[in-house]
Amino acid sequence: MRLLGVGLAGTVLPGAGAFAPPSDARRVDVIVVGAGMSGLAAARTLRRQGKKVVVLEARDRVGGRVKAGKLAGHTIDLGGMWVGPTQTRLLALLREYRIATMPQYLKGKGIVDIAGKRTTPEGEGFGFDSRGQAEFDRVVALLDNLSAAIPPDAPWSAPHADEWDDITLEQWHRENVHNDDVLHFLTSEARVNFTAEPWQLSFLYFLFYLRSGDNFTMLASYDNGAQMYIVPESMHQVAAAIGNELDGNIVFGAPVSAISQDAIGVTVTSDQGAWQADQGIVALPLPLSSRIRYQPALPADRDALSQQMPMGSIIKLWIAYEKPFWRDHGMNGLMFTDAPPCSAISEATPPSGSPGFLVGFMDGRRALRWSGRPMEERKKLFTDMIVNYFGPEGAKPIDYIDQDWPADPWSRGCYGPSMGPGVLTTLGTALRAKFGRIHWAGTETSPIWTGYIEGAIRSGERAAADVLAGSKSDVKSTIEFSRPRNFLSLA
Ligand SMILES: Cc1cc2nc3c(=O)[nH]c(=O)nc-3n(C[C@H](O)[C@H](O)[C@H](O)COP(=O)(O)OP(=O)(O)OC[C@H]3O[C@@H](n4cnc5c(N)ncnc54)[C@H](O)[C@@H]3O)c2cc1C
């Protein structure tokens, strides 16, 4: 017998009929929602442990925020791209699937254009004068000291958590940074790292993010930092390799619209039909995870958290030239500025040395202003910028492509969501709290390298481990299952 439209406590829920699992729902052990790096990592782990898994993916491809594109005949990354030396899970996957990396090109001079002053420091230098450099070193040491006190798995329990969560990063900058050049630089650095403005970020959340990736220098650096290596012909190869391993277990074009659960299992409804399983893993950015309808409804704290973690905004722009002409002028292709439209440019020329590739990052409010406009307009904007910084040869690109992430319906922004004041201390515990049979993955749920591919992989592996460990979680389940086992008979 099947009882439909009945809540966990046996009461009829308003509108619950919409969740009725169809009789042809297919049965697996675990349903994973989302084939980004977190969902793929979860499914791969479960499959290797003998679990029957289905991954339901809205798009027609794997990788989510890791996406390949074509530029001048090469495959490039329109999403996540760099890997750093302490991102051990991602490095292990690259080794396992025999995917090569190459160091970021740093030989020669970069360009820094901050507070209206243009300098050309060696390598990835900052171009401060001696007073600016001293102040920068002092502020970074202070930030590293403060962030070292943050427990990454429970930042809300840090000694000054409430005090730091009450203020924005911008407020902290204004009170603690005593040099204009450094203030402008740090503002732009925050924009590049969070794709949000410093006034949108809680200072506690900022410190947690630094701690999650170790420290400020690790996050901001190329050499020995988070931007140390590129994957020639794209990072997306990792997603594709896991996708191949999961062949037959991923259903594409299957946006999930509803998830219901009861004493027997979880039912997930998508455009490609319904599946039932013992447990589910939702591996989506938080704001997208709450667009799914849940029965019973999401716990209030999880719902509130997802409403208060807005996605950042980024457009990633790639331009190609016959050769990396900037190298001939002793430049390494790096550019960093607080002036619009792009805060940063990096070079990403293939190992063969040609064609020459530059990649730009238009972030925060600037990205929102240019989102939804024709690509040709952004191409002109970026080309003009290259001419301005690297010289007249920049006027003759051989190819261009960009990715307007805010306009993408299955990301709605990027790199990811972040937190404003008051959110981490009041709702932070809801990030990973298991919801009955539903486990949460996605890079934002990872205490280590949150926001990065590394965090996504770790979050997927953690969610899979929780499933395998009999649904143990670091936070107690929010649902008591008291119904008899025959409450819902499965088709
Ligand atoms: C421009 C850019 C540059 C970046 N650079 C770097 C970098 O250099 N290094 C780095 O480490 N990280 C970088 N990142 C971040 C990194 O890409 C992400 O942290 C990581 O890929 C997130 O993986 P995820 O699995 O958590 O989420 P996602 O990749 O967002 O995966 C979620 C998946 O769920 C799917 N989905 C959404 N809604 C539904 C639904 N209702 N039903 C079914 N499926 C759904 C989506 O299509 C997607 O495939 C960058 C990101 C961007 C956008």
The ligand as an SDF file (V2000), in Angstrom:
LIG
                    3D

 53 58  0  0  0  0  0  0  0  0999 V2000
   35.3030   31.7380  -13.0260 C   0  0  0  0  0  0  0  0  0  0  0  0
   35.6600   30.7790  -11.9290 C   0  0  0  0  0  0  0  0  0  0  0  0
   36.9900   30.6290  -11.5760 C   0  0  0  0  0  0  0  0  0  0  0  0
   37.3380   29.7420  -10.5630 C   0  0  0  0  0  0  0  0  0  0  0  0
   38.6590   29.5330  -10.3090 N   0  0  0  0  0  0  0  0  0  0  0  0
   39.0250   28.5500   -9.4560 C   0  0  0  0  0  0  0  0  0  0  0  0
   40.3800   28.1370   -9.3840 C   0  0  0  0  0  0  0  0  0  0  0  0
   41.2300   28.6400  -10.1210 O   0  0  0  0  0  0  0  0  0  0  0  0
   40.6980   27.1350   -8.5070 N   0  0  0  0  0  0  0  0  0  0  0  0
   39.7590   26.5460   -7.7100 C   0  0  0  0  0  0  0  0  0  0  0  0
   40.1070   25.6540   -6.9300 O   0  0  0  0  0  0  0  0  0  0  0  0
   38.4480   26.9130   -7.7880 N   0  0  0  0  0  0  0  0  0  0  0  0
   38.0640   27.8680   -8.6540 C   0  0  0  0  0  0  0  0  0  0  0  0
   36.7500   28.1920   -8.8110 N   0  0  0  0  0  0  0  0  0  0  0  0
   35.7660   27.5910   -7.8950 C   0  0  0  0  0  0  0  0  0  0  0  0
   35.4540   26.1390   -8.2280 C   0  0  0  0  0  0  0  0  0  0  0  0
   35.2140   26.0140   -9.6040 O   0  0  0  0  0  0  0  0  0  0  0  0
   34.2490   25.6870   -7.4150 C   0  0  0  0  0  0  0  0  0  0  0  0
   34.5190   25.8760   -6.0500 O   0  0  0  0  0  0  0  0  0  0  0  0
   33.8800   24.2220   -7.5840 C   0  0  0  0  0  0  0  0  0  0  0  0
   33.9440   23.8300   -8.9220 O   0  0  0  0  0  0  0  0  0  0  0  0
   32.4900   23.9940   -7.0100 C   0  0  0  0  0  0  0  0  0  0  0  0
   32.0770   22.6510   -7.1790 O   0  0  0  0  0  0  0  0  0  0  0  0
   30.7070   22.1760   -6.5170 P   0  0  0  0  0  0  0  0  0  0  0  0
   30.5180   20.7460   -6.8610 O   0  0  0  0  0  0  0  0  0  0  0  0
   30.7060   22.5410   -5.0840 O   0  0  0  0  0  0  0  0  0  0  0  0
   29.5510   23.0480   -7.1780 O   0  0  0  0  0  0  0  0  0  0  0  0
   29.0900   23.1860   -8.7180 P   0  0  0  0  0  0  0  0  0  0  0  0
   30.2680   23.0910   -9.5980 O   0  0  0  0  0  0  0  0  0  0  0  0
   28.2850   24.4290   -8.7830 O   0  0  0  0  0  0  0  0  0  0  0  0
   28.1820   21.9140   -8.9620 O   0  0  0  0  0  0  0  0  0  0  0  0
   26.7960   21.9210   -8.8010 C   0  0  0  0  0  0  0  0  0  0  0  0
   26.1640   21.1170   -9.9410 C   0  0  0  0  0  0  0  0  0  0  0  0
   24.7650   21.0100   -9.6960 O   0  0  0  0  0  0  0  0  0  0  0  0
   24.0420   21.2470  -10.8970 C   0  0  0  0  0  0  0  0  0  0  0  0
   22.7120   21.7230  -10.5170 N   0  0  0  0  0  0  0  0  0  0  0  0
   22.3210   22.9430  -10.0910 C   0  0  0  0  0  0  0  0  0  0  0  0
   20.9980   22.9290   -9.7520 N   0  0  0  0  0  0  0  0  0  0  0  0
   20.5520   21.6620   -9.9790 C   0  0  0  0  0  0  0  0  0  0  0  0
   19.2920   21.0120   -9.8170 C   0  0  0  0  0  0  0  0  0  0  0  0
   18.2040   21.6410   -9.3350 N   0  0  0  0  0  0  0  0  0  0  0  0
   19.2020   19.6960  -10.1620 N   0  0  0  0  0  0  0  0  0  0  0  0
   20.2760   19.0040  -10.6500 C   0  0  0  0  0  0  0  0  0  0  0  0
   21.5020   19.5970  -10.8050 N   0  0  0  0  0  0  0  0  0  0  0  0
   21.6370   20.8960  -10.4740 C   0  0  0  0  0  0  0  0  0  0  0  0
   24.8810   22.2590  -11.6460 C   0  0  0  0  0  0  0  0  0  0  0  0
   24.6120   22.2130  -13.0210 O   0  0  0  0  0  0  0  0  0  0  0  0
   26.3000   21.8000  -11.2920 C   0  0  0  0  0  0  0  0  0  0  0  0
   26.7790   20.8600  -12.2350 O   0  0  0  0  0  0  0  0  0  0  0  0
   36.3470   29.0410   -9.8450 C   0  0  0  0  0  0  0  0  0  0  0  0
   35.0130   29.1940  -10.2100 C   0  0  0  0  0  0  0  0  0  0  0  0
   34.6710   30.0400  -11.2500 C   0  0  0  0  0  0  0  0  0  0  0  0
   33.2570   30.1380  -11.6780 C   0  0  0  0  0  0  0  0  0  0  0  0
  1  2  1  0
  2  3  1  0
  2 52  2  0
  3  4  2  0
  4  5  1  0
  4 50  1  0
  5  6  2  0
  6  7  1  0
  6 13  1  0
  7  8  2  0
  7  9  1  0
  9 10  1  0
 10 11  2  0
 10 12  1  0
 12 13  2  0
 13 14  1  0
 14 15  1  0
 14 50  1  0
 15 16  1  0
 16 17  1  0
 16 18  1  0
 18 19  1  0
 18 20  1  0
 20 21  1  0
 20 22  1  0
 22 23  1  0
 23 24  1  0
 24 25  2  0
 24 26  1  0
 24 27  1  0
 27 28  1  0
 28 29  2  0
 28 30  1  0
 28 31  1  0
 31 32  1  0
 32 33  1  0
 33 34  1  0
 33 48  1  0
 34 35  1  0
 35 36  1  0
 35 46  1  0
 36 37  1  0
 36 45  1  0
 37 38  2  0
 38 39  1  0
 39 40  1  0
 39 45  2  0
 40 41  1  0
 40 42  2  0
 42 43  1  0
 43 44  2  0
 44 45  1  0
 46 47  1  0
 46 48  1  0
 48 49  1  0
 50 51  2  0
 51 52  1  0
 52 53  1  0
M  END
$$$$
